[in-house]
Amino acid sequence: MPVATFNSPIRAGEFSKKRPKSSPLTTYPEILSQQQHRLVQNRRLQALQLCSDVLEYIFLLAAEREHTAHTLRRAIISYSHICHDWRFIVLSIKRLWSRLVDFENTSCEWNTEMLRRSHPLPIHVSYYATLSRNTQMLKLQIDCLDRIRSYILGCADTDWDLLVALLENRPAPTLENLSITCYRSIGAVRCRPAVLPLSIFRGCAPNLRRLEMSECGIDFRASFLRSLTSLRVTDLSYDSAPTALEWLHFLQNMPVLSELSLQGAILPSRYQFHGSGHQNCDRSGRTMPFISSLNLEASLPDVALLVNHLLTPSRCHWTLTCSDCVPGNSLNIIIDALSRFIGDSASTTSERLRHLSIAAHASKVFLSSEIASPELDLEAEVGFYIHLGTRVHTQWEALFPSVASALGEVVPIITSLELVIPTAHPSLFPLLRRASSLEILMKLSGKVSKTLLPELQSLTPSGGLALPTLRSIVFTDDALVWGENYRNFLSFLRWRAYMGAPIQRVFFLRCFVLEEVVNELTSLAISVEGDLEGFRWQNL
């Protein structure tokens, strides 16, 4: 109910003056009567005639629409100050007050009251402390650990020992999501690595499903990690990072894990002790989990060891970032995994398109294949991505022949090939001659086309036609439609038509093309499409 205010007619210095009879002083019974009258009138308002269940739903729905903690706090407090009836209802809705637990921006007194009002509902806690902060706030959080469902914590390394001491011997029966980041202090030297011990949570966190550790670790032998479905570990120090072989043993104890991300979390082979190198993984009757979402970032031998033992689901989203890449067995293992993905996706999906992308820049080679999501604005739900980084002072040309050779087994089933490379490397030509099912050649630059198209105007060693099923080409610049490049292109088109395998469609991506070029290509029965971005001045 709106607060009633009364403005007294008495001003300072007028107490001795006699009030006129026309405006007698309002007595207390009259004030009480007026207030009762307003209360009766307010109760006739439609909003106050709603039942408590409907009001509870409205309050919860309105709270969901608040986008910031500040506006949410103002809204809920406002609901409770409208009238006595609404205040009684709002105070009884524990879900509202559980959303106001905010250890980041409010005081201990505030959070203590919000915890009392929302008891015993689960809560979500987020607390970042890049510097050493109030230990009382951290203790208050841990005191309600049995109610925390999602715990996102940023802790300074100077408080790490305190955090471990607080979390030990405290069970977390409702905890489902745990994310911890340890912030390194400038100039600070720790005697021990930032690792949570086995005694964490007293070994009791039966509902833990998602775990994320950044710049800190946990003893991955903990039994409660068996229930994990998602694990993300980033930037472990060398004194706490497991080896690739140790990761395999840990993963065997996580049978339901479906999402795994290890970035800077694998001890490189060159830092391992003698005799602790890659050994065969002893599964002892245990199987590896089916990882549908995988993100690995480590040296090539370590990534290859993990990939060689992990099971590849038919529909997965894997990203492998490999450093220190050199030709050899490890490189073949990585590319064989990509080949299996393409082969399995071709046999298990209705998609006829089997896509492969090859890109190179500076010291890196990129390979990818994906099945696009039905929603065009969404990321591909199924994909395999490989980033190969060569050693220092080594360019992509040194690695490309081995990559092209390893792709030789999968290229015959590829129907769409995307080439984003600086130049047409000589090892590319024998690879393309094996592409017997290729229908679309994408993103050719003028520089690559100048060398590639003449090479494709020749028969294979067996007397067959190179790229016999090729029907469409996509170009990314207009250097192809000028001078010698254009003459080579016309020669290629006429030769394909003469050999009975004409190119039917040409797509220019972000190109300025002369109108006479479009007309000439159309006269050869070729469909010219694309976002031509207007015409050159010669067409005006």
KAVENJO-V160583 format. One record per residue. N is the residue number from 1. RES is the residue in three letters. NEAR is the number of other C-alpha atoms within 10 Angstrom. D_FIRST is the distance of its C-alpha to the first C-alpha in Angstrom with 2 decimals. Layout:
BEGIN
((N,RES,NEAR,D_FIRST) (N,RES,NEAR,D_FIRST))
END
This chain:
BEGIN
((1,MET,14,0.00) (2,PRO,10,3.85) (3,VAL,7,6.35) (4,ALA,8,8.76) (5,THR,6,12.32) (6,PHE,6,15.52) (7,ASN,5,18.80) (8,SER,8,21.70) (9,PRO,9,24.81) (10,ILE,11,27.05) (11,ARG,7,28.72) (12,ALA,5,31.24) (13,GLY,7,34.62) (14,GLU,10,33.50) (15,PHE,9,32.94) (16,SER,6,36.35) (17,LYS,8,35.87) (18,LYS,7,35.41) (19,ARG,13,32.31) (20,PRO,8,33.23) (21,LYS,7,32.81) (22,SER,6,31.01) (23,SER,8,27.79) (24,PRO,8,27.47) (25,LEU,12,25.11) (26,THR,9,21.84) (27,THR,8,22.19) (28,TYR,9,19.86) (29,PRO,9,19.92) (30,GLU,10,18.92) (31,ILE,12,15.91) (32,LEU,11,14.89) (33,SER,11,15.63) (34,GLN,13,13.57) (35,GLN,13,10.43) (36,GLN,12,11.41) (37,HIS,11,12.09) (38,ARG,14,8.76) (39,LEU,14,7.43) (40,VAL,11,10.54) (41,GLN,10,10.19) (42,ASN,16,6.99) (43,ARG,14,8.98) (44,ARG,10,11.78) (45,LEU,10,10.62) (46,GLN,8,13.24) (47,ALA,10,11.39) (48,LEU,15,9.69) (49,GLN,11,13.24) (50,LEU,11,14.94) (51,CYS,9,16.72) (52,SER,15,16.31) (53,ASP,9,19.64) (54,VAL,9,18.78) (55,LEU,17,15.57) (56,GLU,19,17.78) (57,TYR,12,20.38) (58,ILE,12,18.15) (59,PHE,17,16.91) (60,LEU,15,20.57) (61,LEU,11,21.89) (62,ALA,13,19.69) (63,ALA,17,20.72) (64,GLU,12,24.32) (65,ARG,10,24.17) (66,GLU,14,23.51) (67,HIS,9,26.96) (68,THR,8,26.76) (69,ALA,14,25.66) (70,HIS,11,23.81) (71,THR,13,21.62) (72,LEU,19,21.13) (73,ARG,18,19.95) (74,ARG,11,17.47) (75,ALA,15,16.14) (76,ILE,20,15.78) (77,ILE,16,14.12) (78,SER,14,11.55) (79,TYR,15,10.90) (80,SER,16,10.45) (81,HIS,16,7.88) (82,ILE,13,5.20) (83,CYS,17,4.00) (84,HIS,11,7.09) (85,ASP,14,8.83) (86,TRP,19,9.00) (87,ARG,15,10.05) (88,PHE,13,12.62) (89,ILE,16,13.91) (90,VAL,24,14.26) (91,LEU,17,16.01) (92,SER,14,18.32) (93,ILE,16,19.45) (94,LYS,17,22.38) (95,ARG,18,23.61) (96,LEU,23,20.77) (97,TRP,24,21.52) (98,SER,21,25.23) (99,ARG,21,25.00) (100,LEU,22,23.78) (101,VAL,24,26.97) (102,ASP,19,28.69) (103,PHE,19,31.77) (104,GLU,12,32.87) (105,ASN,11,30.20) (106,THR,12,28.22) (107,SER,11,29.31) (108,CYS,18,30.63) (109,GLU,10,27.76) (110,TRP,14,25.21) (111,ASN,21,27.38) (112,THR,14,27.99) (113,GLU,14,24.30) (114,MET,19,23.95) (115,LEU,22,27.13) (116,ARG,13,25.84) (117,ARG,18,22.63) (118,SER,21,24.75) (119,HIS,16,27.73) (120,PRO,13,30.08) (121,LEU,14,29.50) (122,PRO,20,32.00) (123,ILE,24,31.11) (124,HIS,17,32.62) (125,VAL,20,33.86) (126,SER,15,35.27) (127,TYR,18,36.80) (128,TYR,17,39.46) (129,ALA,18,41.43) (130,THR,16,44.41) (131,LEU,15,45.23) (132,SER,14,45.16) (133,ARG,14,41.59) (134,ASN,10,39.60) (135,THR,12,41.26) (136,GLN,9,38.36) (137,MET,18,36.19) (138,LEU,20,39.00) (139,LYS,15,39.41) (140,LEU,14,35.74) (141,GLN,22,36.11) (142,ILE,16,39.27) (143,ASP,14,37.79) (144,CYS,16,35.50) (145,LEU,23,38.36) (146,ASP,19,38.28) (147,ARG,21,34.88) (148,ILE,22,35.74) (149,ARG,20,36.49) (150,SER,20,37.17) (151,TYR,20,38.45) (152,ILE,17,39.38) (153,LEU,18,40.89) (154,GLY,18,42.74) (155,CYS,22,44.78) (156,ALA,19,47.19) (157,ASP,25,50.68) (158,THR,19,50.59) (159,ASP,17,47.84) (160,TRP,20,49.61) (161,ASP,13,51.31) (162,LEU,13,48.05) (163,LEU,18,46.41) (164,VAL,17,49.37) (165,ALA,13,49.26) (166,LEU,17,45.58) (167,LEU,20,46.01) (168,GLU,16,49.14) (169,ASN,14,48.89) (170,ARG,20,45.24) (171,PRO,18,44.87) (172,ALA,24,42.53) (173,PRO,17,42.09) (174,THR,19,39.27) (175,LEU,24,40.49) (176,GLU,19,41.29) (177,ASN,19,41.43) (178,LEU,19,42.93) (179,SER,18,43.67) (180,ILE,20,45.23) (181,THR,21,46.62) (182,CYS,23,48.76) (183,TYR,21,48.92) (184,ARG,17,52.31) (185,SER,14,52.53) (186,ILE,6,55.10) (187,GLY,6,58.17) (188,ALA,9,56.97) (189,VAL,10,59.58) (190,ARG,12,58.64) (191,CYS,6,61.27) (192,ARG,9,59.80) (193,PRO,17,58.24) (194,ALA,20,54.51) (195,VAL,20,54.70) (196,LEU,21,52.50) (197,PRO,17,54.88) (198,LEU,16,55.45) (199,SER,17,53.52) (200,ILE,22,50.24) (201,PHE,21,47.47) (202,ARG,14,50.11) (203,GLY,18,51.36) (204,CYS,20,48.32) (205,ALA,21,46.26) (206,PRO,18,46.93) (207,ASN,17,44.31) (208,LEU,23,45.18) (209,ARG,20,45.83) (210,ARG,20,45.57) (211,LEU,20,47.10) (212,GLU,19,47.45) (213,MET,22,49.41) (214,SER,19,50.13) (215,GLU,21,52.70) (216,CYS,25,52.64) (217,GLY,25,53.85) (218,ILE,16,53.74) (219,ASP,15,56.55) (220,PHE,21,56.80) (221,ARG,15,58.67) (222,ALA,17,55.44) (223,SER,15,55.26) (224,PHE,21,51.54) (225,LEU,26,52.33) (226,ARG,20,53.94) (227,SER,19,50.62) (228,LEU,22,50.06) (229,THR,19,49.73) (230,SER,21,49.23) (231,LEU,21,50.93) (232,ARG,18,50.90) (233,VAL,23,52.92) (234,THR,20,53.50) (235,ASP,16,55.73) (236,LEU,23,57.24) (237,SER,17,59.74) (238,TYR,16,63.33) (239,ASP,11,63.34) (240,SER,19,60.61) (241,ALA,23,61.08) (242,PRO,20,62.78) (243,THR,20,65.80) (244,ALA,24,65.79) (245,LEU,20,67.67) (246,GLU,16,65.18) (247,TRP,16,62.35) (248,LEU,20,64.22) (249,HIS,17,64.36) (250,PHE,18,60.64) (251,LEU,20,59.80) (252,GLN,20,61.87) (253,ASN,22,59.36) (254,MET,23,56.43) (255,PRO,18,57.34) (256,VAL,18,54.08) (257,LEU,24,53.68) (258,SER,18,53.23) (259,GLU,21,52.10) (260,LEU,21,54.11) (261,SER,19,54.10) (262,LEU,21,56.57) (263,GLN,17,56.78) (264,GLY,20,58.89) (265,ALA,28,58.68) (266,ILE,27,62.32) (267,LEU,22,65.03) (268,PRO,19,67.67) (269,SER,18,71.08) (270,ARG,9,72.80) (271,TYR,11,70.81) (272,GLN,14,71.52) (273,PHE,8,74.08) (274,HIS,8,77.49) (275,GLY,7,77.58) (276,SER,11,73.83) (277,GLY,16,74.18) (278,HIS,15,73.40) (279,GLN,10,74.61) (280,ASN,9,74.28) (281,CYS,13,70.98) (282,ASP,11,71.66) (283,ARG,12,69.17) (284,SER,7,70.42) (285,GLY,6,69.29) (286,ARG,11,65.82) (287,THR,15,64.70) (288,MET,19,62.75) (289,PRO,20,59.25) (290,PHE,18,58.75) (291,ILE,23,57.11) (292,SER,18,55.59) (293,SER,22,54.07) (294,LEU,22,56.39) (295,ASN,17,56.47) (296,LEU,22,59.42) (297,GLU,20,60.45) (298,ALA,22,63.61) (299,SER,21,67.35) (300,LEU,24,69.26) (301,PRO,24,71.03) (302,ASP,24,67.82) (303,VAL,23,65.94) (304,ALA,23,69.01) (305,LEU,20,69.20) (306,LEU,17,65.62) (307,VAL,20,65.93) (308,ASN,15,69.23) (309,HIS,14,67.67) (310,LEU,17,64.24) (311,LEU,14,63.87) (312,THR,21,62.98) (313,PRO,16,60.71) (314,SER,19,61.56) (315,ARG,19,58.24) (316,CYS,21,57.35) (317,HIS,21,56.15) (318,TRP,24,58.44) (319,THR,18,58.83) (320,LEU,22,61.82) (321,THR,19,62.33) (322,CYS,23,65.77) (323,SER,20,67.37) (324,ASP,14,71.06) (325,CYS,20,72.20) (326,VAL,18,75.94) (327,PRO,15,77.98) (328,GLY,10,78.53) (329,ASN,10,77.36) (330,SER,19,73.78) (331,LEU,21,73.35) (332,ASN,17,74.82) (333,ILE,19,72.38) (334,ILE,23,69.38) (335,ILE,20,70.75) (336,ASP,18,71.85) (337,ALA,16,68.24) (338,LEU,23,67.28) (339,SER,22,70.18) (340,ARG,14,69.06) (341,PHE,23,65.55) (342,ILE,25,66.95) (343,GLY,16,69.33) (344,ASP,15,66.75) (345,SER,23,64.18) (346,ALA,19,66.95) (347,SER,11,67.76) (348,THR,10,64.27) (349,THR,12,62.42) (350,SER,8,63.07) (351,GLU,11,63.05) (352,ARG,11,66.51) (353,LEU,18,65.83) (354,ARG,21,66.85) (355,HIS,20,65.92) (356,LEU,21,67.23) (357,SER,17,66.38) (358,ILE,17,68.77) (359,ALA,16,67.84) (360,ALA,21,69.36) (361,HIS,14,68.74) (362,ALA,14,70.38) (363,SER,17,70.74) (364,LYS,21,68.46) (365,VAL,22,68.95) (366,PHE,19,66.06) (367,LEU,20,66.33) (368,SER,19,63.64) (369,SER,24,63.24) (370,GLU,22,60.11) (371,ILE,21,58.95) (372,ALA,15,56.25) (373,SER,12,52.91) (374,PRO,10,52.32) (375,GLU,9,49.36) (376,LEU,8,51.09) (377,ASP,8,48.32) (378,LEU,9,48.31) (379,GLU,13,50.68) (380,ALA,16,53.65) (381,GLU,15,52.82) (382,VAL,19,56.45) (383,GLY,21,58.52) (384,PHE,24,61.08) (385,TYR,18,61.30) (386,ILE,20,64.02) (387,HIS,19,64.22) (388,LEU,26,67.65) (389,GLY,25,68.22) (390,THR,23,71.82) (391,ARG,15,73.03) (392,VAL,9,73.06) (393,HIS,7,75.34) (394,THR,16,75.82) (395,GLN,17,74.94) (396,TRP,21,73.83) (397,GLU,20,77.37) (398,ALA,13,78.61) (399,LEU,21,76.24) (400,PHE,19,76.20) (401,PRO,17,79.57) (402,SER,16,78.42) (403,VAL,21,75.11) (404,ALA,20,76.98) (405,SER,15,79.42) (406,ALA,20,76.70) (407,LEU,18,74.99) (408,GLY,16,78.24) (409,GLU,14,77.40) (410,VAL,19,74.08) (411,VAL,25,74.95) (412,PRO,17,76.94) (413,ILE,19,73.80) (414,ILE,23,71.62) (415,THR,20,70.82) (416,SER,22,68.81) (417,LEU,22,69.75) (418,GLU,20,67.94) (419,LEU,19,70.05) (420,VAL,19,68.49) (421,ILE,20,71.37) (422,PRO,15,73.05) (423,THR,18,76.53) (424,ALA,18,78.26) (425,HIS,15,79.52) (426,PRO,14,82.89) (427,SER,15,81.52) (428,LEU,16,79.12) (429,PHE,16,82.00) (430,PRO,14,83.24) (431,LEU,18,79.65) (432,LEU,19,79.04) (433,ARG,22,82.34) (434,ARG,20,80.91) (435,ALA,24,77.83) (436,SER,19,79.31) (437,SER,17,75.99) (438,LEU,25,74.36) (439,GLU,21,73.01) (440,ILE,23,70.78) (441,LEU,19,71.64) (442,MET,20,68.64) (443,LYS,22,67.97) (444,LEU,23,71.58) (445,SER,21,72.09) (446,GLY,20,75.08) (447,LYS,16,76.66) (448,VAL,18,76.48) (449,SER,21,77.62) (450,LYS,21,80.69) (451,THR,17,82.07) (452,LEU,20,80.55) (453,LEU,16,81.49) (454,PRO,13,85.24) (455,GLU,15,85.21) (456,LEU,18,83.71) (457,GLN,16,86.63) (458,SER,14,88.88) (459,LEU,13,89.56) (460,THR,14,88.70) (461,PRO,9,91.57) (462,SER,6,91.73) (463,GLY,8,92.19) (464,GLY,12,88.73) (465,LEU,19,86.25) (466,ALA,23,83.59) (467,LEU,22,80.07) (468,PRO,18,81.46) (469,THR,17,78.08) (470,LEU,22,76.53) (471,ARG,18,75.11) (472,SER,19,72.34) (473,ILE,20,72.11) (474,VAL,19,69.14) (475,PHE,21,69.96) (476,THR,17,67.67) (477,ASP,18,69.66) (478,ASP,19,72.08) (479,ALA,19,75.01) (480,LEU,23,76.44) (481,VAL,20,77.11) (482,TRP,15,79.37) (483,GLY,9,83.00) (484,GLU,12,84.53) (485,ASN,19,81.29) (486,TYR,18,81.00) (487,ARG,14,84.67) (488,ASN,20,84.22) (489,PHE,18,81.19) (490,LEU,16,83.16) (491,SER,15,86.03) (492,PHE,19,83.75) (493,LEU,20,82.30) (494,ARG,16,85.78) (495,TRP,17,87.12) (496,ARG,20,84.32) (497,ALA,15,85.04) (498,TYR,10,88.76) (499,MET,11,88.15) (500,GLY,11,86.22) (501,ALA,17,82.78) (502,PRO,21,81.22) (503,ILE,23,77.93) (504,GLN,17,75.69) (505,ARG,18,72.58) (506,VAL,22,71.97) (507,PHE,19,68.50) (508,PHE,21,68.08) (509,LEU,19,64.90) (510,ARG,15,63.88) (511,CYS,21,67.39) (512,PHE,18,69.04) (513,VAL,22,71.86) (514,LEU,19,74.53) (515,GLU,14,74.54) (516,GLU,11,78.22) (517,VAL,14,77.44) (518,VAL,16,74.94) (519,ASN,12,77.58) (520,GLU,13,80.29) (521,LEU,16,78.25) (522,THR,15,77.31) (523,SER,10,81.04) (524,LEU,15,81.57) (525,ALA,13,79.24) (526,ILE,19,76.46) (527,SER,15,72.82) (528,VAL,16,71.28) (529,GLU,13,67.50) (530,GLY,13,64.87) (531,ASP,11,62.58) (532,LEU,17,65.52) (533,GLU,12,63.34) (534,GLY,13,65.51) (535,PHE,13,69.24) (536,ARG,13,71.43) (537,TRP,8,72.77) (538,GLN,9,76.01) (539,ASN,10,74.26) (540,LEU,6,73.18))
END
